[in-house]
């Protein structure tokens, strides 16, 4: 024989199907990330269009982006398809959906409907809004970069260091979805813009927020837990304005309150000289 030839391997249809499924699984988390990115882009376009209905649609789009963002990571972990590319792609999508989109929406909702109060111009309030929302966007990118380098809080998956970017965007979306009509009073507008800057500060802070990642969804739990989840879902479906507003603002406030309690407890335990 001139050349030694290796015998041809038998064709295995099942193996080929498994290989195709494996390639498809890697695409699945990325599809959720693309959906997240599309929601962020739509939110920006709706915010620029203006109007109470458009602002509400933008807020809902950010809410859907939060849902897709939670699904892409969970699906990747469940299927064992975590990749460095997927991690970076997810972060870039989050900058759009949870940084640029809520910043543009917060500025448009808080400033476009203002009437000139006389002693201060709408242009001056717009400049304040531009700076506050820029702070929000920069802090979002900062928070995502820090998370990519440092990861979760020391000690496991139970806590984030700093407010998660979807939660900060959720506060903006939750407030706008609850009240819908853009602001007309300059005092509320200033408070709103300062809130946006404050959310940015929370994202870059060391305040710990519960991540819910340590919950084992495959474990058995009391039936009361299922009833509670069903009530929450039903409340969101029937009374989305109130329910989402309370969930978003409650989560934001809980982290700050727990941080204050941890900070005050050692001081209270110190003996008075």
MOURKA-V850800 format. One record per backbone hydrogen bond with DSSP energy under -1.0 kcal/mol. CO is the residue of the C=O (numbers start at 1). NH is the residue of the N-H. E is the energy in kcal/mol with one decimal. If there is no record, write none. Layout:
co={CO & CO}
nh={NH & NH}
e={E & E}
This chain:
co={12 & 13 & 14 & 15 & 16 & 17 & 18 & 19 & 20 & 21 & 22 & 24 & 27 & 28 & 29 & 30 & 31 & 32 & 33 & 34 & 35 & 36 & 37 & 38 & 39 & 40 & 41 & 42 & 43 & 44 & 45 & 46 & 51 & 52 & 53 & 54 & 55 & 56 & 57 & 58 & 59 & 60 & 61 & 62 & 63 & 64 & 65 & 66 & 67 & 68 & 69 & 70 & 71 & 72 & 73 & 74 & 75 & 76 & 83 & 84 & 85 & 86 & 87 & 88 & 89 & 90 & 91 & 92 & 93 & 94 & 95 & 96 & 99 & 100 & 101 & 102 & 103 & 104 & 105 & 106 & 107 & 108 & 109 & 111 & 121 & 122 & 123 & 124 & 125 & 126 & 127 & 128 & 129 & 130 & 131 & 132 & 133 & 134 & 135 & 136 & 137 & 138 & 139 & 140 & 141 & 142 & 143 & 144 & 145 & 146 & 147 & 158 & 159 & 160 & 164 & 165 & 166 & 167 & 168 & 169 & 170 & 171 & 172 & 173 & 174 & 175 & 176 & 179 & 185 & 186 & 187 & 188 & 189 & 190 & 191 & 192 & 193 & 194 & 195 & 196 & 197 & 198 & 199 & 200 & 202 & 207 & 209 & 216 & 222 & 223 & 224 & 225 & 226 & 227 & 228 & 229 & 230 & 231 & 232 & 233 & 234 & 235 & 239 & 240 & 241 & 242 & 243 & 244 & 245 & 246 & 247 & 248 & 249 & 250 & 251 & 252 & 253 & 254 & 255 & 256 & 257 & 258 & 259 & 260 & 261 & 264 & 265}
nh={16 & 17 & 18 & 19 & 20 & 21 & 22 & 23 & 24 & 25 & 26 & 28 & 31 & 32 & 33 & 34 & 35 & 36 & 37 & 38 & 39 & 40 & 41 & 42 & 43 & 44 & 45 & 46 & 47 & 48 & 49 & 50 & 55 & 56 & 57 & 58 & 59 & 60 & 61 & 62 & 63 & 64 & 65 & 66 & 67 & 68 & 69 & 70 & 71 & 72 & 73 & 74 & 75 & 76 & 77 & 78 & 79 & 81 & 87 & 88 & 89 & 90 & 91 & 92 & 93 & 94 & 95 & 96 & 97 & 98 & 100 & 101 & 103 & 104 & 105 & 106 & 107 & 108 & 109 & 110 & 111 & 112 & 183 & 114 & 125 & 126 & 127 & 128 & 129 & 130 & 131 & 132 & 133 & 134 & 135 & 136 & 137 & 138 & 139 & 140 & 141 & 142 & 143 & 144 & 145 & 146 & 147 & 148 & 149 & 150 & 151 & 211 & 153 & 209 & 168 & 169 & 170 & 171 & 172 & 173 & 174 & 175 & 176 & 177 & 178 & 179 & 180 & 181 & 189 & 190 & 191 & 192 & 193 & 194 & 195 & 196 & 197 & 198 & 199 & 200 & 201 & 202 & 203 & 204 & 163 & 162 & 160 & 219 & 225 & 227 & 228 & 229 & 230 & 231 & 232 & 233 & 234 & 235 & 236 & 237 & 238 & 239 & 243 & 244 & 245 & 246 & 247 & 248 & 249 & 250 & 251 & 252 & 253 & 254 & 255 & 256 & 257 & 258 & 259 & 260 & 261 & 262 & 263 & 264 & 265 & 268 & 269}
e={-1.9 & -2.3 & -2.1 & -2.3 & -2.3 & -2.4 & -2.3 & -2.1 & -2.2 & -2.3 & -1.4 & -1.2 & -1.9 & -1.5 & -1.8 & -2.5 & -2.3 & -2.2 & -2.4 & -2.6 & -2.1 & -1.9 & -2.3 & -2.5 & -2.3 & -1.8 & -2.1 & -2.7 & -2.2 & -2.1 & -1.5 & -1.3 & -2.6 & -2.1 & -2.2 & -2.4 & -2.3 & -2.4 & -2.4 & -2.0 & -1.9 & -2.4 & -2.1 & -2.0 & -1.7 & -2.6 & -2.4 & -1.9 & -1.6 & -2.3 & -1.2 & -1.4 & -3.1 & -2.1 & -2.2 & -2.6 & -2.2 & -2.4 & -1.9 & -2.2 & -2.8 & -2.3 & -1.8 & -2.2 & -2.2 & -2.2 & -1.8 & -1.2 & -2.6 & -2.9 & -2.5 & -2.8 & -1.3 & -2.7 & -2.5 & -2.8 & -2.1 & -2.6 & -2.8 & -1.8 & -1.5 & -1.7 & -1.8 & -1.9 & -1.6 & -2.6 & -2.0 & -2.0 & -2.7 & -2.7 & -2.0 & -2.7 & -2.7 & -1.6 & -2.3 & -2.0 & -2.2 & -2.7 & -2.6 & -1.9 & -2.0 & -2.6 & -2.8 & -2.2 & -2.3 & -2.5 & -2.2 & -2.1 & -1.3 & -3.4 & -1.8 & -3.0 & -2.2 & -1.7 & -2.0 & -2.4 & -2.0 & -1.5 & -1.5 & -2.6 & -3.0 & -2.3 & -2.0 & -2.6 & -1.7 & -2.2 & -2.6 & -3.3 & -2.0 & -2.4 & -2.1 & -2.5 & -2.4 & -2.3 & -1.9 & -1.9 & -1.8 & -2.4 & -2.5 & -1.7 & -2.0 & -2.2 & -1.9 & -1.3 & -2.1 & -2.9 & -3.2 & -1.3 & -1.5 & -1.9 & -2.3 & -2.2 & -2.4 & -2.2 & -2.2 & -2.6 & -2.6 & -2.5 & -2.3 & -2.3 & -2.7 & -2.7 & -2.8 & -2.3 & -1.4 & -2.5 & -2.5 & -2.6 & -2.4 & -2.1 & -2.1 & -1.9 & -2.5 & -2.3 & -1.5 & -1.1 & -2.6 & -2.6 & -2.0 & -2.3 & -2.3 & -2.3 & -1.9 & -2.4 & -2.1 & -2.3 & -1.7}
